[in-house]
Amino acid sequence: MTLFLIVVGFNFSNMSQPDLPDYLIQYVVLRGDLKWPTGALVAQGCHASCAVNHIFRDDPETQRFLADLDRMHVCVLKATDEKVLMDLVEELKSRSIGHKLWIEEPENVASCLAVKPCFKRTVEGLMKHLKLFR
C-alpha cells in the first residue's frame, strides 16, 4: 500500500533551518584520559562550575542563568586529553569567552574547564568536535 500526502498552502522554503530559540547554557569539559574514579571527575566539574559562576557572578548572563535554577541547561563534554582541553582554553581566550580552567592540586593537573553561562550560539561551534562525557 502506498500513501501519498498532499499539503496545500504550506510554505516549505522555511524548513531548511528551523528557527530554534537561543538559550543560556553552561558547558563543562572534563578530561577523558584521566584514570580517576568517576566521583573524582564529577567533583572536578563541580569545582570548575562553581568557580566560574562565582568569578562571573556580576555578568548579566550568569545572573539570568542562576535566577532560574530549575531550568538550567548544562552540557558535560569530554576532552580526549590535556592538549584538546588546553587548545579549547586558548580558543576561548582568543574570543574573550569567560571560563575557568580547573587545576587539581597538589597534583597540578588541568582536569576540566567550565564556560560561564552564555547563549548557546555563542559557543556551540567551539564545542561541536567534543563528545558527551559518559
A tleap script that builds the chain and sets N, CA, C and O, in Angstrom:
source leaprc.protein.ff14SB
mol = sequence {
  NMET THR LEU PHE LEU ILE VAL VAL GLY PHE
  ASN PHE SER ASN MET SER GLN PRO ASP LEU
  PRO ASP TYR LEU ILE GLN TYR VAL VAL LEU
  ARG GLY ASP LEU LYS TRP PRO THR GLY ALA
  LEU VAL ALA GLN GLY CYS HIE ALA SER CYS
  ALA VAL ASN HIE ILE PHE ARG ASP ASP PRO
  GLU THR GLN ARG PHE LEU ALA ASP LEU ASP
  ARG MET HIE VAL CYS VAL LEU LYS ALA THR
  ASP GLU LYS VAL LEU MET ASP LEU VAL GLU
  GLU LEU LYS SER ARG SER ILE GLY HIE LYS
  LEU TRP ILE GLU GLU PRO GLU ASN VAL ALA
  SER CYS LEU ALA VAL LYS PRO CYS PHE LYS
  ARG THR VAL GLU GLY LEU MET LYS HIE LEU
  LYS LEU PHE CARG
}
set mol.1.N position { 0.845 -1.176 0.000 }
set mol.1.CA position { 0.000 0.000 0.000 }
set mol.1.C position { 0.888 1.236 0.000 }
set mol.1.O position { 1.843 1.302 0.773 }
set mol.2.N position { 0.600 2.199 -0.834 }
set mol.2.CA position { 1.344 3.449 -0.923 }
set mol.2.C position { 0.449 4.573 -0.452 }
set mol.2.O position { -0.717 4.666 -0.835 }
set mol.3.N position { 1.017 5.427 0.388 }
set mol.3.CA position { 0.272 6.551 0.938 }
set mol.3.C position { 0.883 7.831 0.402 }
set mol.3.O position { 2.093 8.036 0.501 }
set mol.4.N position { 0.059 8.685 -0.159 }
set mol.4.CA position { 0.504 9.980 -0.639 }
set mol.4.C position { -0.122 11.045 0.236 }
set mol.4.O position { -1.303 10.982 0.576 }
set mol.5.N position { 0.687 12.020 0.591 }
set mol.5.CA position { 0.203 13.121 1.400 }
set mol.5.C position { 0.297 14.386 0.560 }
set mol.5.O position { 1.362 14.720 0.040 }
set mol.6.N position { -0.791 15.066 0.435 }
set mol.6.CA position { -0.815 16.316 -0.317 }
set mol.6.C position { -1.016 17.440 0.691 }
set mol.6.O position { -1.993 17.459 1.441 }
set mol.7.N position { -0.080 18.366 0.691 }
set mol.7.CA position { -0.151 19.502 1.607 }
set mol.7.C position { -0.392 20.744 0.773 }
set mol.7.O position { 0.382 21.052 -0.134 }
set mol.8.N position { -1.447 21.445 1.072 }
set mol.8.CA position { -1.819 22.636 0.317 }
set mol.8.C position { -1.630 23.849 1.217 }
set mol.8.O position { -2.042 23.844 2.377 }
set mol.9.N position { -1.008 24.878 0.677 }
set mol.9.CA position { -0.900 26.138 1.407 }
set mol.9.C position { 0.198 26.158 2.448 }
set mol.9.O position { 0.187 27.037 3.310 }
set mol.10.N position { 1.144 25.237 2.415 }
set mol.10.CA position { 2.234 25.215 3.382 }
set mol.10.C position { 3.510 25.664 2.699 }
set mol.10.O position { 3.822 25.196 1.604 }
set mol.11.N position { 4.243 26.552 3.318 }
set mol.11.CA position { 5.477 27.080 2.745 }
set mol.11.C position { 6.656 26.246 3.248 }
set mol.11.O position { 7.041 26.359 4.412 }
set mol.12.N position { 7.227 25.414 2.385 }
set mol.12.CA position { 8.346 24.561 2.752 }
set mol.12.C position { 9.690 25.287 2.686 }
set mol.12.O position { 10.700 24.729 3.114 }
set mol.13.N position { 9.732 26.490 2.173 }
set mol.13.CA position { 11.006 27.195 1.998 }
set mol.13.C position { 11.672 27.528 3.328 }
set mol.13.O position { 12.890 27.706 3.373 }
set mol.14.N position { 10.911 27.615 4.399 }
set mol.14.CA position { 11.472 27.949 5.705 }
set mol.14.C position { 11.956 26.722 6.468 }
set mol.14.O position { 12.431 26.864 7.594 }
set mol.15.N position { 11.856 25.543 5.909 }
set mol.15.CA position { 12.187 24.330 6.643 }
set mol.15.C position { 13.662 23.965 6.587 }
set mol.15.O position { 14.077 23.030 7.271 }
set mol.16.N position { 14.464 24.662 5.803 }
set mol.16.CA position { 15.868 24.296 5.692 }
set mol.16.C position { 16.607 24.472 7.013 }
set mol.16.O position { 17.479 23.668 7.340 }
set mol.17.N position { 16.274 25.504 7.774 }
set mol.17.CA position { 16.901 25.707 9.067 }
set mol.17.C position { 15.826 26.185 10.035 }
set mol.17.O position { 15.358 27.320 9.947 }
set mol.18.N position { 15.441 25.310 10.958 }
set mol.18.CA position { 14.390 25.712 11.884 }
set mol.18.C position { 14.844 26.871 12.755 }
set mol.18.O position { 16.024 27.008 13.076 }
set mol.19.N position { 13.899 27.683 13.122 }
set mol.19.CA position { 14.188 28.832 13.966 }
set mol.19.C position { 14.107 28.385 15.424 }
set mol.19.O position { 13.090 28.566 16.093 }
set mol.20.N position { 15.192 27.803 15.889 }
set mol.20.CA position { 15.232 27.320 17.262 }
set mol.20.C position { 15.588 28.475 18.184 }
set mol.20.O position { 16.442 29.294 17.845 }
set mol.21.N position { 14.953 28.552 19.335 }
set mol.21.CA position { 15.277 29.630 20.258 }
set mol.21.C position { 16.679 29.448 20.831 }
set mol.21.O position { 17.106 28.328 21.109 }
set mol.22.N position { 17.376 30.545 21.002 }
set mol.22.CA position { 18.673 30.516 21.653 }
set mol.22.C position { 18.426 30.513 23.156 }
set mol.22.O position { 17.475 31.132 23.632 }
set mol.23.N position { 19.262 29.832 23.889 }
set mol.23.CA position { 19.071 29.756 25.336 }
set mol.23.C position { 20.425 29.746 26.025 }
set mol.23.O position { 21.456 29.443 25.424 }
set mol.24.N position { 20.386 30.087 27.308 }
set mol.24.CA position { 21.612 30.090 28.103 }
set mol.24.C position { 22.000 28.664 28.452 }
set mol.24.O position { 21.152 27.831 28.773 }
set mol.25.N position { 23.294 28.403 28.383 }
set mol.25.CA position { 23.816 27.074 28.676 }
set mol.25.C position { 25.189 27.228 29.299 }
set mol.25.O position { 25.902 28.198 29.040 }
set mol.26.N position { 25.542 26.267 30.113 }
set mol.26.CA position { 26.907 26.224 30.643 }
set mol.26.C position { 27.540 24.922 30.177 }
set mol.26.O position { 26.982 23.841 30.364 }
set mol.27.N position { 28.708 25.042 29.570 }
set mol.27.CA position { 29.463 23.871 29.142 }
set mol.27.C position { 30.530 23.560 30.175 }
set mol.27.O position { 31.242 24.450 30.642 }
set mol.28.N position { 30.633 22.278 30.527 }
set mol.28.CA position { 31.683 21.774 31.396 }
set mol.28.C position { 32.409 20.700 30.590 }
set mol.28.O position { 31.780 19.786 30.056 }
set mol.29.N position { 33.725 20.814 30.505 }
set mol.29.CA position { 34.513 19.876 29.711 }
set mol.29.C position { 35.498 19.168 30.630 }
set mol.29.O position { 36.389 19.791 31.208 }
set mol.30.N position { 35.323 17.854 30.754 }
set mol.30.CA position { 36.179 17.024 31.601 }
set mol.30.C position { 37.183 16.270 30.745 }
set mol.30.O position { 36.887 15.910 29.605 }
set mol.31.N position { 38.354 16.035 31.284 }
set mol.31.CA position { 39.343 15.215 30.572 }
set mol.31.C position { 38.940 13.754 30.652 }
set mol.31.O position { 38.669 13.230 31.732 }
set mol.32.N position { 38.905 13.105 29.498 }
set mol.32.CA position { 38.519 11.704 29.440 }
set mol.32.C position { 39.670 10.742 29.595 }
set mol.32.O position { 39.453 9.539 29.741 }
set mol.33.N position { 40.903 11.248 29.568 }
set mol.33.CA position { 42.061 10.363 29.657 }
set mol.33.C position { 42.536 10.136 31.089 }
set mol.33.O position { 43.409 9.301 31.322 }
set mol.34.N position { 41.981 10.860 32.039 }
set mol.34.CA position { 42.391 10.678 33.436 }
set mol.34.C position { 41.767 9.394 33.979 }
set mol.34.O position { 40.565 9.173 33.837 }
set mol.35.N position { 42.558 8.584 34.575 }
set mol.35.CA position { 42.082 7.300 35.125 }
set mol.35.C position { 41.700 7.495 36.593 }
set mol.35.O position { 42.180 6.790 37.480 }
set mol.36.N position { 40.835 8.459 36.816 }
set mol.36.CA position { 40.371 8.780 38.160 }
set mol.36.C position { 38.995 8.160 38.357 }
set mol.36.O position { 38.291 7.894 37.384 }
set mol.37.N position { 38.607 7.930 39.603 }
set mol.37.CA position { 37.241 7.455 39.855 }
set mol.37.C position { 36.226 8.463 39.316 }
set mol.37.O position { 36.484 9.666 39.284 }
set mol.38.N position { 35.081 7.957 38.898 }
set mol.38.CA position { 34.040 8.817 38.325 }
set mol.38.C position { 33.657 9.943 39.273 }
set mol.38.O position { 33.478 11.084 38.846 }
set mol.39.N position { 33.532 9.632 40.547 }
set mol.39.CA position { 33.170 10.655 41.529 }
set mol.39.C position { 34.184 11.782 41.589 }
set mol.39.O position { 33.815 12.947 41.740 }
set mol.40.N position { 35.459 11.442 41.471 }
set mol.40.CA position { 36.507 12.468 41.488 }
set mol.40.C position { 36.401 13.369 40.258 }
set mol.40.O position { 36.594 14.580 40.360 }
set mol.41.N position { 36.097 12.787 39.101 }
set mol.41.CA position { 35.935 13.596 37.892 }
set mol.41.C position { 34.708 14.493 37.973 }
set mol.41.O position { 34.743 15.648 37.549 }
set mol.42.N position { 33.624 13.952 38.520 }
set mol.42.CA position { 32.413 14.765 38.701 }
set mol.42.C position { 32.721 15.933 39.634 }
set mol.42.O position { 32.266 17.053 39.400 }
set mol.43.N position { 33.483 15.679 40.674 }
set mol.43.CA position { 33.854 16.749 41.606 }
set mol.43.C position { 34.647 17.848 40.904 }
set mol.43.O position { 34.479 19.028 41.213 }
set mol.44.N position { 35.515 17.468 39.958 }
set mol.44.CA position { 36.283 18.463 39.214 }
set mol.44.C position { 35.342 19.394 38.450 }
set mol.44.O position { 35.518 20.613 38.446 }
set mol.45.N position { 34.343 18.797 37.808 }
set mol.45.CA position { 33.360 19.601 37.077 }
set mol.45.C position { 32.575 20.520 37.996 }
set mol.45.O position { 32.282 21.663 37.644 }
set mol.46.N position { 32.236 20.015 39.178 }
set mol.46.CA position { 31.520 20.843 40.158 }
set mol.46.C position { 32.382 22.007 40.618 }
set mol.46.O position { 31.905 23.137 40.724 }
set mol.47.N position { 33.656 21.731 40.893 }
set mol.47.CA position { 34.575 22.808 41.300 }
set mol.47.C position { 34.646 23.894 40.226 }
set mol.47.O position { 34.518 25.082 40.523 }
set mol.48.N position { 34.850 23.476 38.984 }
set mol.48.CA position { 35.003 24.445 37.889 }
set mol.48.C position { 33.723 25.234 37.668 }
set mol.48.O position { 33.763 26.444 37.446 }
set mol.49.N position { 32.583 24.547 37.730 }
set mol.49.CA position { 31.299 25.218 37.522 }
set mol.49.C position { 31.032 26.244 38.622 }
set mol.49.O position { 30.661 27.383 38.337 }
set mol.50.N position { 31.220 25.844 39.865 }
set mol.50.CA position { 31.019 26.789 40.981 }
set mol.50.C position { 31.969 27.978 40.854 }
set mol.50.O position { 31.577 29.126 41.063 }
set mol.51.N position { 33.224 27.687 40.508 }
set mol.51.CA position { 34.227 28.751 40.419 }
set mol.51.C position { 33.882 29.755 39.317 }
set mol.51.O position { 33.938 30.964 39.543 }
set mol.52.N position { 33.523 29.260 38.121 }
set mol.52.CA position { 33.241 30.186 37.025 }
set mol.52.C position { 31.977 30.997 37.315 }
set mol.52.O position { 31.899 32.171 36.954 }
set mol.53.N position { 30.995 30.383 37.958 }
set mol.53.CA position { 29.786 31.132 38.313 }
set mol.53.C position { 30.087 32.196 39.359 }
set mol.53.O position { 29.475 33.264 39.346 }
set mol.54.N position { 31.019 31.918 40.263 }
set mol.54.CA position { 31.411 32.915 41.260 }
set mol.54.C position { 32.220 34.044 40.599 }
set mol.54.O position { 31.972 35.223 40.850 }
set mol.55.N position { 33.177 33.671 39.762 }
set mol.55.CA position { 34.025 34.670 39.094 }
set mol.55.C position { 33.181 35.640 38.267 }
set mol.55.O position { 33.441 36.843 38.253 }
set mol.56.N position { 32.171 35.108 37.582 }
set mol.56.CA position { 31.345 35.928 36.690 }
set mol.56.C position { 29.973 36.233 37.294 }
set mol.56.O position { 28.996 36.409 36.566 }
set mol.57.N position { 29.902 36.295 38.616 }
set mol.57.CA position { 28.623 36.492 39.305 }
set mol.57.C position { 27.947 37.823 38.961 }
set mol.57.O position { 26.729 37.942 39.101 }
set mol.58.N position { 28.707 38.815 38.519 }
set mol.58.CA position { 28.120 40.108 38.152 }
set mol.58.C position { 27.769 40.202 36.666 }
set mol.58.O position { 27.212 41.206 36.224 }
set mol.59.N position { 28.085 39.182 35.909 }
set mol.59.CA position { 27.779 39.140 34.480 }
set mol.59.C position { 26.270 38.942 34.295 }
set mol.59.O position { 25.690 38.066 34.936 }
set mol.60.N position { 25.626 39.731 33.438 }
set mol.60.CA position { 24.167 39.619 33.259 }
set mol.60.C position { 23.708 38.229 32.815 }
set mol.60.O position { 22.660 37.760 33.259 }
set mol.61.N position { 24.476 37.562 31.946 }
set mol.61.CA position { 24.067 36.226 31.503 }
set mol.61.C position { 24.165 35.216 32.643 }
set mol.61.O position { 23.311 34.339 32.776 }
set mol.62.N position { 25.205 35.340 33.461 }
set mol.62.CA position { 25.338 34.449 34.619 }
set mol.62.C position { 24.199 34.690 35.599 }
set mol.62.O position { 23.623 33.738 36.126 }
set mol.63.N position { 23.872 35.945 35.845 }
set mol.63.CA position { 22.785 36.255 36.768 }
set mol.63.C position { 21.459 35.700 36.258 }
set mol.63.O position { 20.676 35.144 37.028 }
set mol.64.N position { 21.212 35.848 34.981 }
set mol.64.CA position { 19.971 35.324 34.395 }
set mol.64.C position { 19.937 33.794 34.474 }
set mol.64.O position { 18.898 33.209 34.780 }
set mol.65.N position { 21.067 33.152 34.198 }
set mol.65.CA position { 21.178 31.697 34.263 }
set mol.65.C position { 20.858 31.198 35.679 }
set mol.65.O position { 20.114 30.234 35.855 }
set mol.66.N position { 21.425 31.861 36.669 }
set mol.66.CA position { 21.253 31.435 38.061 }
set mol.66.C position { 19.906 31.842 38.654 }
set mol.66.O position { 19.507 31.331 39.700 }
set mol.67.N position { 19.211 32.753 37.994 }
set mol.67.CA position { 17.915 33.207 38.505 }
set mol.67.C position { 16.815 32.159 38.314 }
set mol.67.O position { 15.780 32.221 38.978 }
set mol.68.N position { 17.030 31.210 37.422 }
set mol.68.CA position { 16.016 30.190 37.141 }
set mol.68.C position { 16.637 28.803 37.351 }
set mol.68.O position { 16.857 28.057 36.397 }
set mol.69.N position { 16.910 28.481 38.602 }
set mol.69.CA position { 17.658 27.275 38.956 }
set mol.69.C position { 17.025 25.981 38.456 }
set mol.69.O position { 17.740 25.023 38.164 }
set mol.70.N position { 15.706 25.935 38.353 }
set mol.70.CA position { 15.045 24.703 37.937 }
set mol.70.C position { 15.072 24.487 36.429 }
set mol.70.O position { 14.620 23.450 35.943 }
set mol.71.N position { 15.595 25.453 35.690 }
set mol.71.CA position { 15.609 25.320 34.231 }
set mol.71.C position { 17.000 25.557 33.636 }
set mol.71.O position { 17.126 25.954 32.477 }
set mol.72.N position { 18.036 25.312 34.429 }
set mol.72.CA position { 19.393 25.494 33.937 }
set mol.72.C position { 19.724 24.412 32.912 }
set mol.72.O position { 19.341 23.253 33.067 }
set mol.73.N position { 20.441 24.811 31.864 }
set mol.73.CA position { 20.949 23.863 30.870 }
set mol.73.C position { 22.457 23.766 31.065 }
set mol.73.O position { 23.170 24.765 30.971 }
set mol.74.N position { 22.936 22.553 31.339 }
set mol.74.CA position { 24.366 22.302 31.493 }
set mol.74.C position { 24.710 21.115 30.601 }
set mol.74.O position { 24.020 20.096 30.614 }
set mol.75.N position { 25.767 21.257 29.840 }
set mol.75.CA position { 26.210 20.183 28.955 }
set mol.75.C position { 27.622 19.776 29.374 }
set mol.75.O position { 28.525 20.612 29.415 }
set mol.76.N position { 27.813 18.491 29.684 }
set mol.76.CA position { 29.115 17.981 30.122 }
set mol.76.C position { 29.733 17.202 28.966 }
set mol.76.O position { 29.186 16.202 28.499 }
set mol.77.N position { 30.882 17.687 28.521 }
set mol.77.CA position { 31.566 17.117 27.370 }
set mol.77.C position { 32.913 16.533 27.776 }
set mol.77.O position { 33.397 16.769 28.883 }
set mol.78.N position { 33.508 15.770 26.869 }
set mol.78.CA position { 34.779 15.101 27.152 }
set mol.78.C position { 35.867 15.604 26.215 }
set mol.78.O position { 35.706 15.606 24.994 }
set mol.79.N position { 36.974 16.029 26.810 }
set mol.79.CA position { 38.196 16.307 26.058 }
set mol.79.C position { 39.023 15.028 26.105 }
set mol.79.O position { 39.222 14.459 27.178 }
set mol.80.N position { 39.500 14.577 24.968 }
set mol.80.CA position { 40.200 13.293 24.936 }
set mol.80.C position { 41.518 13.310 25.700 }
set mol.80.O position { 41.972 12.271 26.178 }
set mol.81.N position { 42.140 14.491 25.818 }
set mol.81.CA position { 43.405 14.586 26.551 }
set mol.81.C position { 43.669 16.046 26.932 }
set mol.81.O position { 42.865 16.932 26.643 }
set mol.82.N position { 44.810 16.276 27.583 }
set mol.82.CA position { 45.133 17.627 28.048 }
set mol.82.C position { 45.308 18.602 26.882 }
set mol.82.O position { 44.902 19.759 26.992 }
set mol.83.N position { 45.892 18.170 25.788 }
set mol.83.CA position { 46.091 19.064 24.640 }
set mol.83.C position { 44.760 19.583 24.111 }
set mol.83.O position { 44.635 20.772 23.821 }
set mol.84.N position { 43.773 18.716 23.982 }
set mol.84.CA position { 42.450 19.137 23.500 }
set mol.84.C position { 41.855 20.163 24.459 }
set mol.84.O position { 41.280 21.162 24.028 }
set mol.85.N position { 41.997 19.913 25.761 }
set mol.85.CA position { 41.480 20.846 26.769 }
set mol.85.C position { 42.189 22.193 26.666 }
set mol.85.O position { 41.541 23.240 26.685 }
set mol.86.N position { 43.510 22.172 26.559 }
set mol.86.CA position { 44.268 23.422 26.515 }
set mol.86.C position { 44.052 24.180 25.198 }
set mol.86.O position { 44.069 25.411 25.185 }
set mol.87.N position { 43.849 23.454 24.097 }
set mol.87.CA position { 43.512 24.123 22.836 }
set mol.87.C position { 42.176 24.856 22.955 }
set mol.87.O position { 42.012 25.955 22.426 }
set mol.88.N position { 41.227 24.237 23.653 }
set mol.88.CA position { 39.932 24.875 23.875 }
set mol.88.C position { 40.087 26.120 24.742 }
set mol.88.O position { 39.450 27.141 24.483 }
set mol.89.N position { 40.919 26.039 25.755 }
set mol.89.CA position { 41.189 27.210 26.607 }
set mol.89.C position { 41.712 28.361 25.747 }
set mol.89.O position { 41.252 29.495 25.885 }
set mol.90.N position { 42.658 28.079 24.871 }
set mol.90.CA position { 43.224 29.129 24.015 }
set mol.90.C position { 42.173 29.719 23.072 }
set mol.90.O position { 42.151 30.927 22.836 }
set mol.91.N position { 41.312 28.868 22.539 }
set mol.91.CA position { 40.250 29.351 21.646 }
set mol.91.C position { 39.267 30.234 22.420 }
set mol.91.O position { 38.842 31.271 21.911 }
set mol.92.N position { 38.905 29.838 23.634 }
set mol.92.CA position { 38.009 30.654 24.456 }
set mol.92.C position { 38.652 32.001 24.781 }
set mol.92.O position { 37.990 33.037 24.724 }
set mol.93.N position { 39.940 31.984 25.121 }
set mol.93.CA position { 40.656 33.229 25.399 }
set mol.93.C position { 40.657 34.142 24.176 }
set mol.93.O position { 40.409 35.342 24.294 }
set mol.94.N position { 40.933 33.576 23.005 }
set mol.94.CA position { 41.027 34.386 21.796 }
set mol.94.C position { 39.704 35.048 21.442 }
set mol.94.O position { 39.681 36.076 20.764 }
set mol.95.N position { 38.605 34.464 21.899 }
set mol.95.CA position { 37.274 35.026 21.621 }
set mol.95.C position { 36.696 35.766 22.827 }
set mol.95.O position { 35.538 36.183 22.809 }
set mol.96.N position { 37.501 35.924 23.864 }
set mol.96.CA position { 37.087 36.619 25.096 }
set mol.96.C position { 35.828 36.009 25.700 }
set mol.96.O position { 34.925 36.727 26.130 }
set mol.97.N position { 35.774 34.685 25.730 }
set mol.97.CA position { 34.657 33.970 26.348 }
set mol.97.C position { 35.107 33.525 27.733 }
set mol.97.O position { 36.089 32.797 27.876 }
set mol.98.N position { 34.373 33.973 28.752 }
set mol.98.CA position { 34.737 33.685 30.130 }
set mol.98.C position { 34.695 32.198 30.435 }
set mol.98.O position { 33.778 31.492 30.017 }
set mol.99.N position { 35.692 31.732 31.164 }
set mol.99.CA position { 35.783 30.322 31.532 }
set mol.99.C position { 36.721 30.184 32.729 }
set mol.99.O position { 37.409 31.129 33.113 }
set mol.100.N position { 36.731 28.999 33.301 }
set mol.100.CA position { 37.649 28.689 34.395 }
set mol.100.C position { 38.262 27.326 34.119 }
set mol.100.O position { 37.554 26.323 34.036 }
set mol.101.N position { 39.566 27.295 33.979 }
set mol.101.CA position { 40.303 26.045 33.872 }
set mol.101.C position { 40.579 25.577 35.291 }
set mol.101.O position { 41.188 26.302 36.078 }
set mol.102.N position { 40.136 24.371 35.623 }
set mol.102.CA position { 40.346 23.855 36.974 }
set mol.102.C position { 41.637 23.049 37.007 }
set mol.102.O position { 41.816 22.093 36.252 }
set mol.103.N position { 42.530 23.458 37.902 }
set mol.103.CA position { 43.797 22.756 38.120 }
set mol.103.C position { 43.688 22.051 39.466 }
set mol.103.O position { 43.578 22.700 40.506 }
set mol.104.N position { 43.718 20.736 39.442 }
set mol.104.CA position { 43.631 19.973 40.694 }
set mol.104.C position { 44.984 19.996 41.386 }
set mol.104.O position { 46.019 19.684 40.797 }
set mol.105.N position { 44.940 20.375 42.651 }
set mol.105.CA position { 46.143 20.436 43.484 }
set mol.105.C position { 46.063 19.365 44.567 }
set mol.105.O position { 44.956 19.044 44.998 }
set mol.106.N position { 47.134 18.817 45.011 }
set mol.106.CA position { 48.523 19.223 44.745 }
set mol.106.C position { 49.116 18.585 43.483 }
set mol.106.O position { 50.300 18.765 43.198 }
set mol.107.N position { 48.305 17.846 42.731 }
set mol.107.CA position { 48.822 17.136 41.558 }
set mol.107.C position { 49.231 18.075 40.419 }
set mol.107.O position { 50.026 17.699 39.558 }
set mol.108.N position { 48.680 19.312 40.414 }
set mol.108.CA position { 48.923 20.291 39.356 }
set mol.108.C position { 48.483 19.752 37.994 }
set mol.108.O position { 49.213 19.839 37.006 }
set mol.109.N position { 47.262 19.188 37.967 }
set mol.109.CA position { 46.704 18.589 36.761 }
set mol.109.C position { 45.516 19.428 36.290 }
set mol.109.O position { 44.583 19.688 37.051 }
set mol.110.N position { 45.566 19.846 35.028 }
set mol.110.CA position { 44.418 20.528 34.419 }
set mol.110.C position { 43.370 19.455 34.149 }
set mol.110.O position { 43.518 18.659 33.223 }
set mol.111.N position { 42.315 19.433 34.953 }
set mol.111.CA position { 41.353 18.328 34.893 }
set mol.111.C position { 40.088 18.669 34.109 }
set mol.111.O position { 39.472 17.781 33.519 }
set mol.112.N position { 39.699 19.925 34.096 }
set mol.112.CA position { 38.481 20.301 33.376 }
set mol.112.C position { 38.384 21.812 33.261 }
set mol.112.O position { 39.174 22.559 33.837 }
set mol.113.N position { 37.393 22.230 32.502 }
set mol.113.CA position { 37.086 23.655 32.443 }
set mol.113.C position { 35.578 23.815 32.412 }
set mol.113.O position { 34.842 22.918 32.004 }
set mol.114.N position { 35.145 24.972 32.851 }
set mol.114.CA position { 33.735 25.343 32.767 }
set mol.114.C position { 33.668 26.703 32.084 }
set mol.114.O position { 34.442 27.612 32.386 }
set mol.115.N position { 32.731 26.815 31.165 }
set mol.115.CA position { 32.493 28.079 30.469 }
set mol.115.C position { 31.400 28.813 31.230 }
set mol.115.O position { 30.442 28.196 31.696 }
set mol.116.N position { 31.538 30.106 31.354 }
set mol.116.CA position { 30.493 30.871 32.037 }
set mol.116.C position { 29.180 30.698 31.271 }
set mol.116.O position { 29.204 30.487 30.059 }
set mol.117.N position { 28.054 30.782 31.943 }
set mol.117.CA position { 26.785 30.681 31.228 }
set mol.117.C position { 26.713 31.724 30.114 }
set mol.117.O position { 26.983 32.906 30.327 }
set mol.118.N position { 26.341 31.257 28.927 }
set mol.118.CA position { 26.207 32.154 27.791 }
set mol.118.C position { 25.212 31.547 26.807 }
set mol.118.O position { 24.810 30.391 26.937 }
set mol.119.N position { 24.829 32.343 25.832 }
set mol.119.CA position { 23.878 31.836 24.858 }
set mol.119.C position { 24.544 30.755 24.010 }
set mol.119.O position { 25.702 30.881 23.612 }
set mol.120.N position { 23.794 29.703 23.747 }
set mol.120.CA position { 24.327 28.525 23.073 }
set mol.120.C position { 25.028 28.875 21.768 }
set mol.120.O position { 26.103 28.347 21.480 }
set mol.121.N position { 24.438 29.747 20.988 }
set mol.121.CA position { 25.019 30.073 19.680 }
set mol.121.C position { 26.375 30.760 19.798 }
set mol.121.O position { 27.135 30.801 18.830 }
set mol.122.N position { 26.685 31.300 20.976 }
set mol.122.CA position { 27.975 31.949 21.194 }
set mol.122.C position { 29.113 30.941 21.186 }
set mol.122.O position { 30.199 31.241 20.691 }
set mol.123.N position { 28.881 29.743 21.730 }
set mol.123.CA position { 29.974 28.792 21.938 }
set mol.123.C position { 29.787 27.420 21.299 }
set mol.123.O position { 30.735 26.636 21.263 }
set mol.124.N position { 28.605 27.109 20.799 }
set mol.124.CA position { 28.374 25.743 20.318 }
set mol.124.C position { 29.332 25.342 19.207 }
set mol.124.O position { 29.681 24.167 19.096 }
set mol.125.N position { 29.761 26.284 18.389 }
set mol.125.CA position { 30.710 25.960 17.327 }
set mol.125.C position { 32.058 25.504 17.857 }
set mol.125.O position { 32.741 24.696 17.227 }
set mol.126.N position { 32.438 26.024 19.017 }
set mol.126.CA position { 33.713 25.620 19.625 }
set mol.126.C position { 33.630 24.234 20.266 }
set mol.126.O position { 34.652 23.593 20.510 }
set mol.127.N position { 32.423 23.786 20.533 }
set mol.127.CA position { 32.238 22.525 21.261 }
set mol.127.C position { 31.843 21.357 20.372 }
set mol.127.O position { 31.813 20.216 20.834 }
set mol.128.N position { 31.540 21.617 19.108 }
set mol.128.CA position { 30.947 20.579 18.273 }
set mol.128.C position { 31.859 19.384 18.025 }
set mol.128.O position { 31.375 18.304 17.685 }
set mol.129.N position { 33.160 19.554 18.189 }
set mol.129.CA position { 34.075 18.421 17.983 }
set mol.129.C position { 34.195 17.519 19.217 }
set mol.129.O position { 34.811 16.455 19.155 }
set mol.130.N position { 33.610 17.946 20.323 }
set mol.130.CA position { 33.682 17.163 21.570 }
set mol.130.C position { 32.434 16.293 21.714 }
set mol.130.O position { 31.348 16.662 21.268 }
set mol.131.N position { 32.609 15.142 22.341 }
set mol.131.CA position { 31.505 14.230 22.582 }
set mol.131.C position { 31.017 14.389 24.025 }
set mol.131.O position { 31.725 14.917 24.882 }
set mol.132.N position { 29.810 13.927 24.269 }
set mol.132.CA position { 29.286 13.939 25.628 }
set mol.132.C position { 30.161 13.086 26.528 }
set mol.132.O position { 30.666 12.043 26.112 }
set mol.133.N position { 30.338 13.535 27.763 }
set mol.133.CA position { 31.081 12.744 28.746 }
set mol.133.C position { 30.146 11.648 29.235 }
set mol.133.O position { 29.032 11.930 29.676 }
set mol.134.N position { 30.587 10.420 29.159 }
set mol.134.CA position { 29.761 9.292 29.601 }
set mol.134.C position { 30.499 8.464 30.603 }
set mol.134.O position { 29.967 7.468 31.093 }
savepdb mol mol.pdb
quit
